[in-house]
């Protein structure tokens, strides 16, 4: 594991507690996030009998990601000026800007994806599976059935659009035309 070290003024480099904590949070979020993605990819390739198990693991790891991403984001905002990485020597301003934009995008991804999964599980009424247990979802009544179902459906549409964006043919004109006429 690499560490970022700061000059102490006497020519020696020293790792700070802030940097150690940042690394701890980094790997604490990375493990369930990557595991969740791996589980959904495995579910897509699995026979029908195994899909449920892999999706349960995906949802459990997604909920775990949500639980640890909030403290990480709060810590990152709290220590932003102290933990900003310097521009790498030999890199251009555009490369540094692209790296910064990539990190901002990853923060968005690791925040939005668990949030959408939680919204779908909670408002869909099935609850939030978490390994050996399930946290109850919203109780459906005749009064809130349309509203809660509507929220879950809108989240589902959002996730389908995100899925479309990451596909290689997203920018092809004929695909864009089809997408305009498809009713999600």
ZIQUILIN-V354387 format. One line per field, one symbol per residue. ss: DSSP state (H for helix, E for strand, - for the rest). psi: psi as a letter, one per 20 degrees, with the letter a starting at -180 (. if undefined). burial: b if it has 16 or more other ideal C-beta (glycine too) atoms within 10 Angstrom, else e. Layout:
ss->???
psi->???
burial->???
This chain:
ss->-----EE-----EE--HHHHHHHHHHHHHHHHHHHHHHHHHHHHH--HHHHHHHHHHHHHHHHHHHHHHHHHHHHHHH-HHHH---------HHHHHHHHHHHHHHHHHHHHHHHHHHHHHHH----EEE--EEE---------HHHHHHHHHHHHHHHHHHHHH-------HHHHHHHHH---
psi->pqqpqqpihjiqqpprhghghggghghhhgghghhgghghghhhiqrhhiggghhggghghghgghhihghggggghhkghhjpqqpppiqrhhggghgghgggghgggiggghghggggggiiiiaopndjrppqappprhhjgggghgghghgggghhgggghiqhjhipghhhgghhipo.
burial->eeeeeeeeeeeeeeebeebeebeebeebbeebbebbeebbebbeeeeeeeeeebbbbbbbbbbbbbebbeebeebeeeeeeeeeeeeeeeeeeeeeeeeeeeeeeeeeebbebbebbbbbbbbbeeebbbeeeeeebbeeeeeeeeebeebbeebeeeeeeeeeeeeeeeeeeeeeeeeeeeee
